[in-house]
């Protein structure tokens, strides 16, 4: 009988959903938003070829044995809001908001015989948009760069499920991101924190199988 050594790879994943983020871990500074994410995943393999027999008369083919068919490495990029903060500038109460483009190298382990997986990794964020507002009006004469740093780095913990529908897979995931850097240029320490709830689709880019008897 044939058995598959690995699923098709690489994988293309597109997802999006809701986020709840904060810079202070306080209810009055929590911000709801929408995020979007795209990623490429692969099943890593050992860079050493071996011959695998494919029929009873000795014909063989080269194959790269995978490290673990339940593990995938992903590189994702996302656009994510990262909370709001209240500032006092020139005796005015000002609200600041920051959106990040994030690069996320991470791994996922798919629990055998279940549709669920656990994951984790790192992210590096580059501030794509910074704004300061007062009473709902954007402040144009104050540069947000004077108050917020451009780069943010942090960790990711995630969990989700993946269910096959035809030639695609429906993916649902909840992820927690915690910033490690102080993103404030003022004396206050502000670390990003976000909970992301995403739904999307995953599909294979190459339709190749490694099979053997």
PyMOL commands that set and color helices and strands:
alter all, ss='L'
color gray80, all
select helices_A, chain A and resi 27-29+144-146
alter helices_A, ss='H'
color red, helices_A
select strands_A, chain A and resi 3-4+11-22+31-42+45-53+60-66+71-89+92-110+116-134+137-138+151-165+168-179+193-204+211-212
alter strands_A, ss='S'
color yellow, strands_A
deselect
rebuild
show_as cartoon
